[in-house]
């Protein structure tokens, strides 16, 4: 009997397998582009350099730097308020810490949410998970907004209304700066995590 299987047959099988893999990757790319177009809020396309590992790493470092700088301002003001350089009886108390605690908790909540659960049409998440994720996302933003608004309130009521001079006024200004930097760090980390998800998907393709 003659063996009909040979190099030509094996080559055809390999070409068919490679063709099927290329077709699957093409379909995945089309689905990914359609998903991006359907979830895009604005008409402007996203720059290609945002879907890179360098942009993701830079965003994470930027978020960490902003977060550290924010708490540096607040700790510096707290240390200054209890030092001999502070010529007034005004000190950093628990009411000054509350806005920073709220902002830090809001940042923790927002960036701990899996973004796949925020999409109600996601294949991996149900409607209940999407609703819960959106609720926690709202709570996180509410905590950060409350922290920033609280720091401004403390600045106005505790330092501006009594018309304290600048060395004492710095205690309230540093609180506002700290909460603003924490909010900016949360935004930077959120964008970096989005870049990570898309970059990982591109590597899988």
ABEGO torsion letter per residue (X at the ends): XBBABBAAAAAAAAAAAAAAAAAAAAAAAAAAAAAAAAABABABBBBAAAABAAAAAAAAAAAAAAAAAAAAAAAAAAAAAABAABABABBBBAAAAAAAAAAAAAAAAAAABBAAAABAABAABBAAAAAAAAAAAAAAAAAAAAAAAAAAAAAAAAAAAAGBBAAAAAAAAAAAAAAAAAAAAAAAAAAAAAAAAAAAAAAAX
